[in-house]
């Protein structure tokens, strides 16, 4: 008896039990690589030395699933840009000199070195201001709100940021801090620390498309957080845990 080899493709793995409900468009090379139309929102994610990895990549995962969306990593110069730990680099496909119009701008946060560096980088701040003039949405994650504030975009606004940076944001800039996962102020949406960028991106997806699309994206990436510990809310954390959290961050950064 001759056995028939089983071929597993990404399509039949994902469709699985729903194959009877979702018709296949075809098989073979002719249908294997359909180029994306790019008819949806153009999203630019700013990278700079020392950013925190999930800050840009988490929202990029969500926003890239919007119909027709294009997500581009942008930095002062093209090439790999390393995270705050120095262990991982993400490729910036465009330099800031090559990008002047975006539908959505996202500025991630970073460790202390990266955030301070970005806040004092006149080239980056000038680019953020120029691009913001034409965006539908300008967004940040974590201490990225400090970078937006340094660029003058948060004057007189409400915003959120990483919990340990809240006092600095309010005392240094004309900003009212709100301890929320994300805060919308006009066409600017800021997110709290790191993982809050996922929540912000889903909210933004509902504004760009609609709530049902955002819900479908949430299911597509199976974002159903149930962490093993109830310790992610700074408002509920004691001083010892906060001190240890900040020490672990500092020790992991270069």
Secondary structure, 3 states (H helix, E strand, C coil): CCCCCCCCCHHHHHHHHHHHCCCCCCCCHHHCCCCCCCCCCEEEEECCCCECHHHHHHHHHHHCCCCCCEEEEEECCCEEEEECCCCCEEEECEEHHHCCCCCEEEECCECHHHHHHHHCCHHHHHHHHHHHCCCCEEEEECCHHHHHHHCCCCCCEEECCCHHHHHHHHHHCCEEECCCCEEEECCEEEECCCCHHHHHHHHHHHHHCCHHHHHHHHHHCCCCCCCCCCCCCHHHCCHHHHHHHHHHHHHHCC
